Amino acid sequence: MEQVTLMNNDVRLSALSEFLKTHRSKLQPSEVGLPAGGRRRTPGLRREEVAQLSGVSTTWYTWLEQGRNITVSAQVLDSIAVALQLNEDERKYLFMLALEQPTISPAADSPPMLSPAISLILNELRYFPTIVSDRRCNIVGWNQAAAGVFIDFELVPIEERNIIWLLFTRKEFKALAANWNDFVRGFLAIFRSYYGQYMGDIWYSNFIEKISKKNPEFQHFWHHNDVSSAPEVFIEFRHAKAGKMLFDLTSMQIQGHNDLRFSVYTPSANSDTEAKMRQLMRKLDLE
């Protein structure tokens, strides 16, 4: 048990280090009211500048960013969050990594059962492709519209029925999304939100290692360190049967112990996407 705890702690501190470095590199001195100074070897703010803005010593902040196991207070974390201009989801993620609040028990390996109410809602969204996923981004439910736009998830092995896995292992997903980078980053922002919240679940580290070996491109997107519990993303699909389709992706959390999430693709206003969805669904009904 002690070895598992130490390993999880190492993963947590490594993730904290990477997160701080990434967001420090995204800020320019002029954005935080500091002079640009001389030539910089690396992009973004220097460690001493973040320390100055946060009201801590450069040595202490350096230790924090290096992933050392040091004592951290909520007040100091708030100051760092302000200095790095973190949004609310990013701030929560920082607290999860630095303070381990809360540490949640690992999710059950068996997929959660959808309630009759959720199943009814899913089927009623007839022209809105909708996917239900759990906190590991495993796909646990979908409607016919989602199967028609994406793939028939019933034909995908259960162990591969994961949104992140499919995005990086199935070529048809990359061919489908015209703005694939935005598509991927939206879901990875959700995934990282869960990753920070459930740091005690070793499944995440194992999954990240596995998918990185399967497709090294994953690491490029993962290192963006985007965090969002509910990103809103505009998606352009190039569908083989329906042609160009424009959707707004809205992600909604379903309250309850399973942390289920609706990912709903609503046809964009002032487009012919809804008409194309109706036509596509009629074709599927005839098949």
C-alpha positions in Angstrom: 0.0 0.0 0.0 2.8 2.4 0.8 4.4 1.9 -2.6 1.1 2.8 -4.3 0.8 5.9 -2.2 4.3 7.1 -3.0 3.8 6.4 -6.7 0.6 8.4 -6.8 2.3 11.2 -4.9 5.1 11.3 -7.5 2.6 11.5 -10.3 0.7 14.3 -8.5 3.8 16.4 -8.0 5.1 15.8 -11.5 1.7 16.9 -12.9 1.8 20.0 -10.6 5.3 20.9 -11.9 4.2 20.6 -15.5 1.0 22.5 -15.0 2.8 25.5 -13.4 5.6 25.6 -16.0 3.0 25.5 -18.9 0.9 28.3 -17.5 4.0 30.4 -16.6 5.2 30.1 -20.2 1.8 31.3 -21.6 2.1 34.7 -19.9 4.1 37.7 -21.2 5.5 40.3 -18.7 3.3 43.0 -20.3 0.2 41.0 -19.5 0.9 41.2 -15.8 2.3 44.7 -15.6 6.0 43.9 -15.7 8.7 45.3 -17.9 9.9 42.9 -20.7 13.5 43.2 -19.7 16.3 41.7 -21.7 16.4 38.6 -24.0 14.6 35.6 -22.5 15.9 32.1 -22.9 12.4 30.6 -22.5 9.0 31.9 -23.4 6.7 33.5 -20.8 7.4 34.7 -17.3 10.5 33.9 -15.3 10.1 32.0 -12.0 11.2 35.0 -10.0 8.5 37.1 -11.7 5.8 34.6 -10.7 7.2 34.6 -7.2 7.2 38.4 -7.0 3.6 38.5 -8.2 2.5 35.8 -5.7 4.3 37.4 -2.8 6.6 34.4 -2.1 10.3 33.8 -2.3 11.8 32.7 -5.6 13.4 29.7 -3.8 10.0 28.5 -2.5 8.3 29.0 -5.8 11.1 27.2 -7.6 10.7 24.2 -5.2 7.0 24.2 -5.8 7.5 24.2 -9.6 10.1 21.5 -9.4 7.6 19.3 -7.8 9.2 19.1 -4.3 7.0 17.8 -1.5 6.7 21.1 0.4 4.0 22.6 2.6 1.5 24.7 0.7 -1.3 26.9 2.0 -4.6 27.7 0.3 -3.8 31.4 0.6 -0.6 31.1 -1.3 -2.2 28.9 -3.9 -4.8 31.6 -4.5 -2.0 34.2 -5.0 -0.3 31.9 -7.5 -3.6 31.3 -9.3 -4.1 35.1 -9.6 -0.5 35.6 -10.8 -0.9 33.0 -13.5 -4.3 34.3 -14.4 -5.9 30.9 -14.0 -9.6 30.5 -14.7 -11.9 28.8 -12.1 -11.4 25.2 -13.5 -7.7 25.7 -13.7 -7.6 27.1 -10.1 -9.5 24.0 -8.9 -7.1 21.8 -10.7 -4.2 23.6 -9.1 -5.7 23.0 -5.6 -6.3 19.3 -6.4 -2.7 18.8 -7.3 -1.1 20.9 -4.6 -3.3 20.0 -1.7 -4.8 16.7 -2.7 -8.3 17.9 -2.1 -10.3 15.9 -2.4 -8.8 12.4 -2.8 -11.5 10.3 -4.2 -11.6 6.5 -4.3 -11.0 4.9 -7.7 -13.9 4.5 -10.0 -15.5 1.0 -10.3 -14.1 -0.9 -13.3 -17.6 -2.0 -14.4 -19.4 0.7 -16.5 -22.3 2.5 -14.7 -25.9 1.6 -15.6 -27.9 4.4 -17.2 -31.1 5.2 -15.4 -34.4 5.0 -17.4 -34.7 8.8 -17.1 -31.2 9.3 -18.7 -32.0 6.8 -21.4 -35.2 8.5 -22.2 -33.5 11.9 -22.5 -30.9 10.4 -24.7 -33.4 9.0 -27.1 -35.5 12.1 -27.2 -32.5 14.1 -28.5 -33.2 12.5 -31.8 -31.4 15.0 -34.1 -28.7 16.0 -31.6 -25.8 13.5 -31.6 -25.3 12.8 -27.9 -22.8 10.7 -25.9 -22.9 9.9 -22.2 -19.5 9.3 -20.6 -18.1 8.6 -17.1 -15.3 10.3 -15.3 -12.7 8.3 -17.2 -14.3 9.4 -20.5 -15.5 5.9 -21.1 -18.5 5.9 -23.4 -21.4 4.4 -21.5 -24.3 5.5 -23.6 -25.2 7.2 -27.0 -28.2 7.8 -29.2 -28.8 6.8 -32.8 -27.8 10.2 -34.0 -24.3 9.8 -32.4 -23.9 6.4 -34.1 -24.9 7.9 -37.4 -22.5 10.9 -37.2 -19.5 9.1 -35.6 -19.5 5.3 -35.6 -21.6 2.5 -34.3 -20.1 2.3 -30.8 -21.8 -1.1 -30.3 -19.2 -2.5 -32.7 -16.3 -1.0 -30.7 -14.8 -3.4 -28.1 -15.8 -2.2 -24.6 -12.2 -1.7 -23.5 -11.7 0.7 -26.4 -15.0 2.5 -26.0 -13.3 5.6 -24.6 -13.6 9.1 -26.1 -9.9 10.0 -25.7 -8.8 6.6 -26.9 -10.9 6.8 -30.0 -9.8 10.3 -30.9 -6.2 9.2 -31.0 -6.5 5.7 -32.4 -9.3 5.9 -35.0 -8.4 7.7 -38.3 -12.1 8.2 -39.1 -12.5 10.6 -36.2 -9.6 12.8 -37.4 -11.0 12.7 -40.9 -14.4 13.7 -39.6 -13.5 16.8 -37.7 -12.3 19.7 -39.8 -11.1 21.5 -36.7 -9.7 18.4 -35.1 -7.3 20.2 -32.9 -10.1 22.2 -31.1 -12.1 19.0 -30.9 -9.3 17.1 -29.2 -8.3 19.9 -26.9 -11.9 20.3 -25.7 -12.2 16.7 -24.6 -8.6 16.7 -23.1 -9.5 19.7 -21.0 -12.4 17.6 -19.5 -10.1 14.6 -19.1 -7.5 16.7 -17.3 -10.2 18.1 -15.0 -11.0 14.6 -14.0 -7.4 13.6 -13.8 -6.7 16.3 -11.2 -9.9 15.5 -9.2 -9.2 11.8 -9.1 -5.5 11.7 -8.7 -5.8 8.7 -6.4 -7.1 6.6 -9.2 -4.0 4.9 -10.8 -6.1 4.1 -13.9 -5.3 7.6 -15.2 -1.6 7.3 -15.2 -1.8 3.8 -16.7 -4.1 5.1 -19.5 -1.9 8.1 -20.3 1.1 5.8 -20.6 -0.8 3.4 -22.8 -2.2 6.0 -25.2 1.1 7.8 -25.4 2.7 4.6 -26.7 -0.1 4.0 -29.1 0.0 7.5 -30.5 2.8 9.9 -29.5 0.8 12.8 -30.8 -1.3 12.6 -27.6 1.6 14.1 -25.6 1.7 17.2 -27.8 -1.9 18.0 -26.9 -1.6 16.8 -23.3 1.2 19.2 -22.6 -1.1 22.1 -23.4 -2.4 21.6 -19.8 -5.9 22.9 -20.7 -8.4 22.4 -17.9 -12.2 22.8 -18.2 -15.1 21.0 -16.6 -17.4 22.0 -19.4 -15.8 23.6 -22.5 -18.0 24.9 -25.3 -16.5 24.0 -28.6 -17.6 24.8 -32.2 -17.1 21.7 -34.4 -17.1 21.4 -38.2 -17.7 17.8 -39.4 -17.1 16.5 -42.9 -19.5 13.6 -43.0 -19.3 11.0 -45.7 -23.0 10.9 -46.2 -24.3 14.3 -45.1 -21.4 16.6 -46.1 -20.4 19.7 -44.2 -22.1 19.8 -40.8 -21.7 22.5 -38.1 -22.3 21.8 -34.4 -21.9 23.5 -31.1 -20.6 21.0 -28.5 -22.1 21.5 -25.1 -20.9 19.4 -22.2 -23.2 18.9 -19.2 -22.5 17.2 -15.9 -25.2 14.8 -14.6 -25.4 15.1 -10.8 -24.8 11.9 -9.0 -22.1 9.5 -7.7 -21.1 8.2 -11.1 -20.0 11.6 -12.5 -21.8 11.0 -15.8 -21.6 13.6 -18.5 -23.8 14.5 -21.5 -21.8 15.7 -24.6 -24.5 17.1 -26.9 -23.8 18.3 -30.5 -26.5 20.8 -31.3 -26.8 22.0 -35.0 -25.3 25.5 -35.2 -27.8 28.3 -35.8 -28.0 29.7 -39.3 -26.7 26.5 -40.8 -28.5 23.6 -42.7 -27.1 21.1 -40.3 -30.4 20.2 -38.6 -32.0 19.6 -42.0 -29.1 17.3 -42.9 -29.5 15.5 -39.5 -33.1 14.9 -40.2 -32.3 13.5 -43.6 -29.5 11.4 -42.2 -31.8 9.9 -39.5 -34.4 9.1 -42.1 -31.8 7.1 -44.1 -30.7 5.3 -41.0 -34.3 4.3 -40.2 -34.6 2.8 -43.7 -31.4 0.7 -43.4 
